[in-house]
Amino acid sequence: MRYVVWGIIVLLIIAHQDIWYWDDPTLVFGFMPIGLLYHATISVLAASTWFLATIFAWPQGIEEDTMAAIADEPAPSGEASE
């Protein structure tokens, strides 16, 4: 699934490079320019892809490694003793 997420990311990068709606005056739903709707759709797809990436492509055990590293650090001494 990790490779599927990377594939979607690559497709979103390619799809974001649009030039076909720059001069199109078409209104969708009677008020929204088609270029704006296109980019709003890309944004929703990007957010959905990020959600999938956190579920399927996030490294396993990273939180435990961080907590173990914090536990191994010496505690700060605070104020200097006299």
Protein Blocks (a to p, Z undefined) as FASTA:
>chain_A
ZZmmmmmmmmmmmmmmccklmmmcbdehhlacfklmmmmmmmmmmmmmmmmmmmmmgceh
klmmmmmmmmmpccdebjadZZ
